[in-house]
Amino acid sequence: MMALDPVAAGCAGTGVALVLLTGAVHKLIDGAGFARTLADHQLLPDALVAPLARALPLAEIAAGTALLFGASHGAGLALAALLFALYTGALVANLLRGHVDIDCGCGWGPTARQRGRLSWSLPLRNLVLLALLGLAALPVTARPAVWIDSLTVGAGGLLLLALYLTTHQLLANQPLLAALRRPS
């Protein structure tokens, strides 16, 4: 089996952890909005929407935090993979039935609402996050860690978060740009 340098695995795990933690903050800050988003997906009985709207951000915090620490890394990988599989399944279910005029529930800030913008690029983005989890799950080479490794893992994780947020913003802007290109 392939062994990865611990810094590469650490960057992948830290990047996914930061994506989960920032997503959880967004969901906790706008709990009512996230509950509406879950309801809009029309995949849950009404009685489960509110409890799940409270539980999902807590699960994201648990997964993201667990990914950051060696002792809980495996549990973090499993929970994060489960969450991304769940989110991807919800997106695919809505895309397959043409139910795209809903918020994906994955955004942050004033441009977070993705009304009418569900597309196949969202599950694809989640598959990239799952691939990063796969990298973080690979065995790592045994070598002594030095201080620069920790700095590199932190910077690499922040870079992956920045790439995720940039991709999210580009996806959010895509329909707006298409509207600008149409002749009036």
C-alpha positions as CSV (number, residue, x, y, z in Angstrom):
1,M,0.0,0.0,0.0
2,M,1.2,3.5,-0.8
3,A,2.6,5.5,2.1
4,L,2.2,9.3,2.0
5,D,4.4,11.9,3.6
6,P,2.8,12.9,6.9
7,V,2.7,16.6,5.8
8,A,0.7,15.8,2.7
9,A,-1.8,13.7,4.7
10,G,-1.9,16.4,7.4
11,C,-2.7,19.1,4.8
12,A,-5.5,17.1,3.3
13,G,-7.0,16.3,6.7
14,T,-6.6,19.8,8.0
15,G,-8.2,21.3,4.9
16,V,-11.2,19.1,5.2
17,A,-11.4,19.8,8.9
18,L,-11.5,23.6,8.3
19,V,-14.2,23.2,5.6
20,L,-16.3,21.2,8.1
21,L,-15.7,23.7,11.0
22,T,-16.5,26.8,8.9
23,G,-19.6,25.1,7.5
24,A,-20.7,24.2,11.1
25,V,-20.3,27.9,12.2
26,H,-22.4,29.0,9.2
27,K,-25.2,26.5,10.2
28,L,-25.1,27.5,13.9
29,I,-25.2,31.2,13.2
30,D,-28.2,30.8,10.9
31,G,-29.9,27.8,12.5
32,A,-33.3,28.8,11.3
33,G,-32.1,29.3,7.7
34,F,-30.4,26.0,7.8
35,A,-33.6,24.3,9.0
36,R,-35.4,26.0,6.1
37,T,-32.8,24.7,3.7
38,L,-33.2,21.1,5.0
39,A,-37.0,21.4,4.7
40,D,-36.6,22.8,1.2
41,H,-34.8,19.7,0.1
42,Q,-38.0,17.7,0.8
43,L,-36.1,14.6,1.8
44,L,-37.0,14.4,5.4
45,P,-40.3,14.1,7.4
46,D,-41.1,17.5,8.9
47,A,-40.6,16.1,12.4
48,L,-36.9,15.4,11.7
49,V,-36.0,18.7,10.1
50,A,-35.4,20.7,13.3
51,P,-33.5,18.0,15.2
52,L,-31.3,17.3,12.2
53,A,-30.7,21.0,11.7
54,R,-29.2,21.1,15.2
55,A,-27.4,17.8,15.0
56,L,-25.6,18.2,11.6
57,P,-23.5,21.2,12.7
58,L,-22.5,19.4,15.9
59,A,-21.5,16.4,13.8
60,E,-19.4,18.7,11.6
61,I,-17.7,20.2,14.6
62,A,-17.0,16.7,16.0
63,A,-15.6,15.4,12.7
64,G,-13.6,18.6,12.0
65,T,-12.1,18.6,15.5
66,A,-11.4,14.9,15.5
67,L,-9.5,15.2,12.2
68,L,-7.1,17.7,13.8
69,F,-5.9,15.3,16.5
70,G,-4.0,12.1,16.0
71,A,-5.9,10.1,18.6
72,S,-9.3,10.7,17.1
73,H,-8.2,11.0,13.5
74,G,-9.8,7.7,12.4
75,A,-13.1,8.6,13.9
76,G,-12.9,12.0,12.3
77,L,-12.3,10.5,8.9
78,A,-15.2,8.1,9.2
79,L,-17.7,10.8,10.4
80,A,-16.5,13.3,7.8
81,A,-16.9,10.7,5.0
82,L,-20.4,9.9,6.3
83,L,-21.4,13.5,6.3
84,F,-20.0,14.2,2.8
85,A,-21.7,11.1,1.5
86,L,-25.0,12.2,3.1
87,Y,-24.7,15.7,1.7
88,T,-23.7,14.4,-1.8
89,G,-26.7,11.9,-1.7
90,A,-29.1,14.8,-0.9
91,L,-27.7,16.9,-3.7
92,V,-27.8,14.1,-6.3
93,A,-31.4,13.1,-5.2
94,N,-32.5,16.7,-5.8
95,L,-30.6,17.0,-9.1
96,L,-32.1,13.8,-10.4
97,R,-35.6,14.9,-9.7
98,G,-35.0,18.4,-11.2
99,H,-35.4,20.1,-7.8
100,V,-32.7,22.7,-8.2
101,D,-34.4,25.9,-7.0
102,I,-33.1,25.4,-3.4
103,D,-30.2,26.4,-1.3
104,C,-27.4,23.8,-1.2
105,G,-26.9,24.5,2.5
106,C,-23.1,24.6,2.1
107,G,-22.4,28.3,1.8
108,W,-21.0,31.1,4.0
109,G,-21.7,34.8,4.2
110,P,-24.0,37.0,2.2
111,T,-23.5,35.0,-1.0
112,A,-24.3,31.7,0.7
113,R,-27.8,31.4,-0.7
114,Q,-27.6,29.3,-3.9
115,R,-31.2,29.7,-5.0
116,G,-31.8,28.0,-8.3
117,R,-28.1,27.1,-8.5
118,L,-27.9,23.4,-7.6
119,S,-25.8,21.8,-10.3
120,W,-23.7,18.7,-10.8
121,S,-20.6,20.7,-9.9
122,L,-21.7,20.5,-6.2
123,P,-21.6,16.7,-5.9
124,L,-18.3,16.8,-7.8
125,R,-16.9,19.3,-5.3
126,N,-17.9,16.9,-2.5
127,L,-16.2,14.0,-4.3
128,V,-13.0,16.1,-4.2
129,L,-13.4,16.5,-0.5
130,L,-14.0,12.8,-0.1
131,A,-10.8,12.2,-2.2
132,L,-8.9,14.5,0.2
133,L,-10.3,12.4,3.1
134,G,-8.9,9.3,1.3
135,L,-5.5,10.9,1.1
136,A,-5.7,11.8,4.8
137,A,-6.5,8.1,5.5
138,L,-3.5,6.7,3.7
139,P,-0.7,5.3,5.9
140,V,2.1,7.8,6.3
141,T,5.9,7.3,6.2
142,A,7.7,7.1,9.5
143,R,9.9,10.1,9.9
144,P,10.5,12.5,12.7
145,A,8.4,15.6,12.5
146,V,10.0,19.0,12.8
147,W,8.5,22.4,13.5
148,I,8.2,23.4,9.9
149,D,6.0,20.4,9.3
150,S,3.3,21.8,11.6
151,L,3.6,25.2,10.0
152,T,3.3,23.6,6.5
153,V,0.2,21.5,7.6
154,G,-1.5,24.6,8.9
155,A,-0.7,26.7,5.9
156,G,-1.7,23.8,3.5
157,G,-5.0,23.4,5.4
158,L,-5.7,27.1,5.1
159,L,-4.9,27.0,1.4
160,L,-7.3,24.1,0.8
161,L,-10.0,26.0,2.7
162,A,-9.3,29.1,0.5
163,L,-9.6,26.9,-2.6
164,Y,-12.9,25.5,-1.4
165,L,-14.3,29.0,-0.6
166,T,-13.1,30.3,-4.0
167,T,-14.7,27.4,-5.8
168,H,-17.9,27.9,-3.8
169,Q,-18.0,31.6,-4.8
170,L,-17.3,30.8,-8.5
171,L,-20.2,28.3,-8.4
172,A,-22.5,30.9,-6.8
173,N,-21.6,33.5,-9.4
174,Q,-21.9,31.2,-12.4
175,P,-25.7,31.8,-13.0
176,L,-25.3,35.5,-12.4
177,L,-22.5,35.7,-15.0
178,A,-24.6,33.7,-17.5
179,A,-27.5,36.2,-17.0
180,L,-25.1,39.1,-17.8
181,R,-24.0,37.4,-21.0
182,R,-27.6,37.1,-22.3
183,P,-28.7,39.9,-24.6
184,S,-31.4,42.1,-23.0
